[in-house]
Amino acid sequence: MAMRLFYHLGRYYILISKVFAKPERYWMYYRQTMRELEFQGINSIGIVVIISVFVGAVITIQTNYNIESPLLPRYLIGVGVRDMLLLEFSSTMVALILAGKVGSSIASELGTMRITEQIDALEIMGVNSAGFLILPKVVATMFFFPLLTVLSLIVGMAGGYMTTLLTHVATPQEYVYGLQYVFYPYYFTYALKKMVVFAFLITTISAYHGYYAQGSSLEVGKSSTRAVVHSSVFILMFNLILTKLILG
Amino acid sequence: MIEVRHISKIFGGTRVLDDISVTFEKGKTNLVIGKSGSGKTVLLKSIVGLHEVDEGEILFDDRDFTRMSFKERKSLRKEFGMLFQGAALFDSFTVEENVMYPLDMFTDMSYAEKIERSNFCLHRVDMDGFNSLYPAELSGGMRKRVGIARAITLNPKYLFCDEPNSGLDPQTAIMIDKLIREITEEYNITTIVNTHDMNSVMEIGDKVVFIYEGIKCWEGSREDILNADNRYLNDFVFATNLAKTVKEIQNQRKRSKA
């Protein structure tokens, strides 16, 4: 068990050192990065928006349910929605969702390239296949995922606002006041920092599983599943570590 | 010229290649034949460096590939062209982008020059007008032809083909074989083709090497193969009616001359 762990850690380290080797042609890597921004970033906007708007609405109703006391002001609903989105949902939960969507896509793409010998073709040409295929994904996700965090925050808060209009749990004015009440800007930077780390973890762990896939299409499916599971576990682990480091 | 000297490759205790020595000559189509699982692909992948050999040397025009540093190997690989069994075209690139890829990566050509060169290569394999299609939109034979076009874009000194006509109809297979032979002669390159297709042997085999269970059992020309005195080779060659018929015709001619 311990030997297997060290084997995978060693191979992961070797892969990462290849990924960050000097690119052969910067403009080719730039072009790939632009493609990846579309595939991994822009194509993820839809799912982030849908989930965030509903979660924002649900948090609003749940916070109202938990502060039934007439002594507690209604604007606390806005405070609760803002802080829950900022501290946990828009970074950690969105990262878990992206681990499912982007992680499986990266692992299956690279796994398919491996078993159809496309990676071998790159190696034979003298191209650093790990660098060319993985570095643009890492750059694109580390740049774009924090933007998705910001989007999730905005849309989640908007979801809460719509709930106040439709259900009268608080007046919209109270809700907006709550959103602005005692705001700590470093909560925002904390969420962004976490997302940058999560983006790196999702991309490199998924790429590791895809890049070293062997055998048939069945194995590609398995490596894709492993990518999602391992990415999710590492996101939760690093969430704890980063929270302790930044807020603790 | 590629010289393979006493190479062996072991996978998990099994000797997949055992003390193989062979010389692949320049300007000729060198065929490596053998049953599925005999070690042909491992030999080819060992020659191009996708597998590290456990013993022996591989020399490309007297340059020892096995002792080269990572950088030197990378540089030498720019002289390689390879056609894979499934063509291994990049799925997310169009036909034109696939063929232009080596030029984009390793040359300082202008965009117009790259387009001209890729069009020339596509024309050479009779694939004009398919530039904007994706690999998924092509047939197996078309993919192989694009694979050849990509392999020759940088004017390679060495061309490697792994089962180039597997999964193709006989007509397309012969067309691919002829294309490989024409390109080999036209550019005077050293070509190694892995195959288990006797049609290919008869069509293009300037030199034939027979591998049986990881051991080189026989080498010679396609003219000699039907009269070789090797039990394993004969079992392989005469498994098809084509070889039997050719042999019978040869014998009939000999008898009528006598």
Interface residues (C-beta under 8 A of the other chain):
Chain A: E24 R25 M28 R35 T112 M113 T116 E117 Q118 D120 A121 E123 I124 M125 G126 V127
Chain B: K45 V48 L50 R73 K74 S75 L76 R77 K78 F80 M82 F84 Q85 G86 A88 L89 F90 D91 S92 Y101 P102 D104 M105 F106 F160
